[in-house]
Amino acid sequence: MNKAYNSLELATLLNGHLEGEARPVTGLSSFQQPRQGTVVVVNNYEQIAALEHAPISALIIPESLKTESSQPHIQVGDTRLALAKLSAIFAPEFGTSATVSPQAQIDPSVKIGRDVNIAPGAIIGADSVIGDRSFIAPGCVIGQGVSMGKDCVLHANVTIYDGVELGSGVILHSGVVIGSDGFGYALNKQKAIKIHHLGSVVIADDVEIGANSCVDRGTLNATKIGARTKIDNLCQIGHNVQIGSDCLIAGLVGIAGSTVLGNNVQVGGGAGLADHLVVGDGAQIIAQAGVSKNIPAGEVWGGYPAEPFKKWMRKRYLVSKLEQIWQFVKGANKHD
């Protein structure tokens, strides 16, 4: 069970300042559906006024807003950062029972750290290592020789193939598959001949991967995902791909084999990246872009095929004027 807090304690944790009385806090709720005893993050005077008589414990407001609201309020520098911290404080705790279920199938050679929770129906292969305080939900299948760091969370039905390495604090949501073979074949006149993928996957600390996403193993070396990178649902990361740290990859993104993303790259939903590309540090790719060329560091690209943002937007603007241009041309021809 999560620790009980009051609004003064939360103000300290958020590096904020409490105005008004300290009240017990039972959780976090939204502006649209405020619940009794909770804190609510707001960003403008209209939202503050709408919650003036709500039965909440405190508002979280930007320090730039000055208000005389009767509601206790905590002033913070960044409300979105405060929301992230509060969501962690009030999130459900995994693995608190520290139980290894007798209904799990665990090879005797597996090394299990302290306070690990392994649910019924999980399967763990020979010579794998499970780090302290990790949580493995029902239906997870972990292959042979897998290395998992501390404080990892594997939700139901995650599959990790042999030899994969996970750092600490990795979160894998339901249906994630790590280490399946890449899409690689040699073609002759009769058929496609499979290229067996002998590499692995290495995932660094604090990476989170959304439901039903897949990360393929490398052909000979490892596919790698850097620290603190976040990958949304239904993404495909091809064999030999190298993703740097602190990247954000939205849902339905596909990255083809051997493409390299630098650090702090952002990829919008539904974008597709061709193989053997290089995307520089800090680059941004607009949703549904089709990337077929290297993208320099710090640039924003969009469109299909993708190109620099300003060039793409100018083309879109000109296309929107085609009907007007056509009507002008037709009118001019009538006077000839």
C-alpha positions as CSV (number, residue, x, y, z in Angstrom):
1,M,0.0,0.0,0.0
2,N,1.3,3.5,-0.9
3,K,2.4,5.8,1.9
4,A,-0.1,8.4,3.1
5,Y,0.8,12.0,2.4
6,N,-0.4,15.5,3.3
7,S,-0.3,18.5,1.0
8,L,2.7,20.1,2.9
9,E,4.8,16.9,2.4
10,L,3.9,16.9,-1.3
11,A,4.9,20.5,-1.7
12,T,8.3,19.6,-0.4
13,L,8.6,16.6,-2.7
14,L,7.6,18.8,-5.7
15,N,10.0,21.6,-4.7
16,G,6.9,23.8,-4.5
17,H,5.3,26.2,-2.0
18,L,2.0,25.5,-0.2
19,E,-0.5,28.3,0.3
20,G,-3.3,27.4,2.7
21,E,-3.8,24.6,5.2
22,A,-2.1,21.2,5.0
23,R,-4.7,18.4,4.3
24,P,-4.4,14.6,3.9
25,V,-4.0,13.5,0.3
26,T,-5.4,10.2,-0.9
27,G,-4.3,10.4,-4.5
28,L,-4.2,12.3,-7.8
29,S,-7.2,13.1,-9.9
30,S,-8.0,15.0,-13.1
31,F,-9.5,18.5,-13.5
32,Q,-12.5,16.9,-15.3
33,Q,-13.3,14.5,-12.5
34,P,-11.9,15.7,-9.2
35,R,-12.2,13.2,-6.4
36,Q,-12.5,13.9,-2.7
37,G,-9.1,14.2,-0.9
38,T,-7.0,14.3,-4.0
39,V,-4.7,16.8,-5.6
40,V,-5.5,18.3,-9.1
41,V,-3.0,19.8,-11.5
42,V,-4.3,23.0,-13.2
43,N,-2.8,25.5,-15.6
44,N,-5.0,28.6,-15.8
45,Y,-7.4,30.8,-13.8
46,E,-10.5,29.3,-15.4
47,Q,-9.6,25.8,-14.1
48,I,-8.9,27.3,-10.7
49,A,-12.3,29.0,-10.6
50,A,-14.1,25.8,-11.7
51,L,-12.6,23.9,-8.7
52,E,-13.3,26.5,-6.1
53,H,-15.8,24.4,-4.3
54,A,-14.6,20.9,-5.2
55,P,-13.9,18.6,-2.2
56,I,-10.2,18.2,-3.0
57,S,-7.1,18.6,-0.8
58,A,-5.0,20.9,-2.9
59,L,-4.5,22.4,-6.4
60,I,-1.1,22.2,-8.1
61,I,-0.6,25.5,-10.0
62,P,2.2,27.2,-11.9
63,E,4.1,29.6,-9.8
64,S,3.4,32.3,-12.4
65,L,-0.3,32.3,-11.4
66,K,-1.3,34.5,-8.5
67,T,-4.6,33.5,-7.0
68,E,-6.8,34.2,-4.0
69,S,-8.6,30.9,-4.3
70,S,-9.8,29.5,-1.0
71,Q,-8.5,26.1,-2.1
72,P,-5.1,25.2,-0.7
73,H,-2.6,25.3,-3.6
74,I,0.9,24.2,-4.3
75,Q,2.9,26.5,-6.6
76,V,5.5,24.8,-8.7
77,G,7.8,25.8,-11.5
78,D,6.6,23.2,-14.0
79,T,3.2,21.6,-13.7
80,R,3.8,18.8,-16.2
81,L,6.9,17.8,-14.3
82,A,4.9,17.9,-11.1
83,L,2.2,15.7,-12.7
84,A,5.0,13.2,-13.6
85,K,6.3,13.1,-10.0
86,L,2.8,12.8,-8.5
87,S,1.9,10.0,-10.9
88,A,4.9,8.1,-9.6
89,I,4.1,8.8,-6.0
90,F,0.5,7.4,-6.4
91,A,1.2,4.7,-8.9
92,P,0.4,1.1,-7.8
93,E,3.4,-0.7,-6.4
94,F,4.6,-3.9,-8.2
95,G,6.1,-6.9,-6.5
96,T,5.5,-5.8,-2.9
97,S,4.8,-9.4,-1.9
98,A,8.2,-10.6,-3.0
99,T,6.8,-14.0,-3.8
100,V,8.1,-16.6,-6.3
101,S,5.1,-18.6,-7.2
102,P,5.4,-22.4,-7.1
103,Q,3.3,-22.4,-10.3
104,A,6.1,-20.6,-12.2
105,Q,8.4,-22.8,-14.2
106,I,12.0,-21.7,-13.3
107,D,15.1,-23.6,-14.3
108,P,17.2,-24.5,-11.2
109,S,20.2,-22.6,-12.6
110,V,18.4,-19.3,-12.6
111,K,19.8,-16.7,-10.3
112,I,17.0,-14.7,-8.6
113,G,17.8,-11.5,-6.6
114,R,16.2,-10.2,-3.5
115,D,12.5,-9.2,-3.1
116,V,11.6,-10.5,-6.6
117,N,8.0,-11.2,-7.5
118,I,7.4,-14.0,-10.1
119,A,3.7,-14.7,-10.8
120,P,2.1,-18.0,-11.6
121,G,2.6,-19.2,-15.2
122,A,5.9,-17.4,-15.8
123,I,8.6,-19.4,-17.5
124,I,12.3,-18.7,-17.0
125,G,15.0,-20.6,-18.9
126,A,18.4,-21.8,-17.8
127,D,21.3,-19.6,-16.7
128,S,19.1,-16.4,-16.6
129,V,19.6,-13.7,-14.0
130,I,16.7,-11.7,-12.4
131,G,17.7,-8.6,-10.6
132,D,16.5,-7.4,-7.2
133,R,12.9,-6.2,-6.8
134,S,11.9,-7.1,-10.3
135,F,8.3,-8.0,-11.1
136,I,7.4,-10.7,-13.6
137,A,3.7,-11.0,-14.4
138,P,1.7,-14.1,-15.4
139,G,2.4,-15.6,-18.8
140,C,5.9,-14.1,-19.3
141,V,8.4,-16.3,-21.1
142,I,12.1,-15.6,-20.5
143,G,14.6,-17.6,-22.5
144,Q,18.0,-19.0,-21.6
145,G,20.9,-16.8,-20.6
146,V,18.8,-13.6,-20.2
147,S,20.2,-10.9,-17.9
148,M,17.7,-8.6,-16.2
149,G,18.8,-5.8,-13.9
150,K,17.1,-4.5,-10.8
151,D,13.6,-3.0,-10.5
152,C,12.4,-4.2,-13.9
153,V,8.7,-4.7,-14.5
154,L,7.4,-7.2,-17.1
155,H,3.7,-7.1,-17.6
156,A,1.6,-10.1,-18.6
157,N,2.7,-12.2,-21.6
158,V,6.0,-10.5,-22.4
159,T,8.4,-12.8,-24.3
160,I,12.2,-12.4,-24.1
161,Y,14.3,-14.6,-26.3
162,D,17.6,-16.2,-25.4
163,G,20.6,-14.0,-24.5
164,V,18.8,-10.7,-24.3
165,E,20.3,-8.1,-21.8
166,L,18.0,-5.7,-19.8
167,G,19.4,-3.0,-17.7
168,S,17.8,-1.8,-14.4
169,G,14.4,-0.1,-14.2
170,V,13.2,-1.4,-17.6
171,I,9.4,-1.6,-18.1
172,L,8.0,-3.9,-20.8
173,H,4.2,-3.8,-21.3
174,S,2.0,-6.7,-22.3
175,G,2.7,-8.5,-25.5
176,V,6.2,-7.1,-26.0
177,V,8.6,-9.4,-27.8
178,I,12.3,-8.8,-27.4
179,G,14.9,-10.7,-29.4
180,S,12.9,-12.3,-32.2
181,D,14.7,-12.9,-35.5
182,G,15.1,-10.0,-37.8
183,F,13.6,-9.9,-41.3
184,G,16.7,-11.0,-43.3
185,Y,16.8,-13.4,-46.3
186,A,19.1,-14.3,-49.2
187,L,17.2,-14.6,-52.4
188,N,17.8,-17.0,-55.3
189,K,15.7,-17.9,-58.2
190,Q,13.7,-20.5,-56.3
191,K,13.1,-19.1,-52.9
192,A,14.1,-16.8,-50.0
193,I,16.8,-18.5,-47.8
194,K,16.7,-17.5,-44.1
195,I,19.6,-15.6,-42.6
196,H,19.7,-16.8,-39.0
197,H,20.2,-13.9,-36.6
198,L,23.0,-14.7,-34.1
199,G,23.2,-11.4,-32.3
200,S,21.2,-10.2,-29.3
201,V,19.3,-7.2,-27.9
202,V,20.8,-4.9,-25.3
203,I,18.4,-2.6,-23.5
204,A,19.8,0.0,-21.2
205,D,18.5,1.4,-17.9
206,D,15.0,3.0,-17.5
207,V,13.8,2.1,-21.0
208,E,10.0,1.7,-21.3
209,I,8.4,-0.2,-24.3
210,G,4.7,-0.1,-25.0
211,A,2.3,-3.0,-25.5
212,N,2.8,-5.3,-28.5
213,S,6.0,-3.7,-29.7
214,C,8.8,-5.8,-31.0
215,V,12.6,-5.4,-31.0
216,D,14.5,-7.8,-33.3
217,R,17.9,-9.3,-32.4
218,G,20.9,-8.3,-34.5
219,T,22.3,-10.4,-37.3
220,L,25.7,-10.9,-35.8
221,N,26.0,-8.0,-33.2
222,A,23.4,-6.6,-30.8
223,T,20.4,-4.3,-31.5
224,K,20.7,-1.6,-28.8
225,I,18.3,0.8,-27.1
226,G,19.8,3.6,-25.0
227,A,19.1,4.6,-21.5
228,R,15.7,6.3,-20.7
229,T,14.4,5.9,-24.2
230,K,10.6,5.5,-24.3
231,I,8.9,3.5,-27.1
232,D,5.1,3.5,-27.5
233,N,2.7,0.7,-28.4
234,L,2.8,-1.3,-31.7
235,C,6.3,-0.3,-32.7
236,Q,8.7,-2.3,-34.8
237,I,12.5,-2.0,-34.1
238,G,14.4,-3.9,-36.8
239,H,17.6,-6.0,-36.5
240,N,20.9,-4.1,-35.9
241,V,19.1,-0.8,-35.1
242,Q,20.9,1.4,-32.7
243,I,18.8,3.9,-30.7
244,G,20.5,6.4,-28.4
245,S,19.5,7.7,-25.0
246,D,16.4,9.8,-24.1
247,C,14.6,9.2,-27.4
248,L,10.8,9.3,-27.6
249,I,9.2,7.1,-30.2
250,A,5.4,7.3,-30.6
251,G,3.0,4.5,-31.6
252,L,3.0,2.6,-34.9
253,V,6.6,3.6,-35.7
254,G,8.6,1.2,-37.8
255,I,12.4,1.4,-37.9
256,A,14.1,-0.8,-40.5
257,G,17.3,-2.7,-40.0
258,S,20.7,-1.1,-39.2
259,T,19.3,2.4,-38.9
260,V,20.9,4.5,-36.2
261,L,19.2,7.1,-34.1
262,G,21.3,9.5,-32.0
263,N,20.4,10.9,-28.5
264,N,17.2,12.8,-27.8
265,V,15.5,12.0,-31.1
266,Q,11.7,12.3,-31.3
267,V,9.7,10.2,-33.8
268,G,6.0,11.0,-34.3
269,G,3.3,8.3,-34.5
270,G,3.0,6.2,-37.7
271,A,6.4,7.3,-39.1
272,G,8.5,4.8,-41.0
273,L,12.3,4.8,-41.3
274,A,14.1,3.0,-44.1
275,D,17.1,0.8,-43.4
276,H,20.8,1.9,-43.0
277,L,19.9,5.5,-42.2
278,V,21.5,7.9,-39.6
279,V,19.3,10.3,-37.7
280,G,21.4,12.9,-35.7
281,D,21.1,13.9,-32.1
282,G,18.0,16.0,-31.3
283,A,16.3,15.5,-34.6
284,Q,12.5,15.4,-34.8
285,I,10.4,13.4,-37.3
286,I,6.8,14.5,-37.8
287,A,4.0,11.9,-37.5
288,Q,3.4,9.7,-40.6
289,A,6.7,10.8,-42.2
290,G,8.4,8.4,-44.6
291,V,12.1,8.8,-44.0
292,S,14.4,7.6,-46.8
293,K,17.5,9.9,-46.2
294,N,19.8,10.7,-43.4
295,I,18.6,13.5,-41.1
296,P,21.2,15.9,-39.7
297,A,21.3,16.6,-36.0
298,G,18.7,19.0,-34.6
299,E,16.6,19.2,-37.8
300,V,12.8,18.7,-38.1
301,W,11.6,16.6,-41.0
302,G,8.2,15.7,-42.3
303,G,6.2,14.4,-45.3
304,Y,6.4,11.4,-47.6
305,P,9.2,11.2,-48.6
306,A,10.4,13.1,-45.6
307,E,12.2,16.4,-46.1
308,P,13.1,19.4,-44.0
309,F,10.1,20.9,-42.3
310,K,10.0,24.3,-43.9
311,K,10.4,22.8,-47.4
312,W,7.6,20.3,-46.7
313,M,5.3,22.9,-45.3
314,R,5.8,25.2,-48.3
315,K,4.9,22.4,-50.6
316,R,1.7,21.7,-48.6
317,Y,0.8,25.3,-48.8
318,L,1.3,25.4,-52.6
319,V,-0.8,22.2,-53.0
320,S,-3.6,23.8,-51.1
321,K,-3.6,26.7,-53.7
322,L,-3.8,24.4,-56.8
323,E,-7.6,24.7,-57.1
324,Q,-7.4,28.5,-56.9
325,I,-4.6,28.5,-59.5
326,W,-6.5,26.2,-61.8
327,Q,-9.6,28.4,-61.6
328,F,-7.5,31.4,-62.5
329,V,-5.9,29.6,-65.5
330,K,-9.4,28.5,-66.7
331,G,-10.7,32.0,-66.5
332,A,-7.7,33.4,-68.3
333,N,-8.1,30.9,-71.1
334,K,-11.8,32.0,-71.6
335,H,-10.6,35.5,-72.5
336,D,-8.0,34.3,-75.1
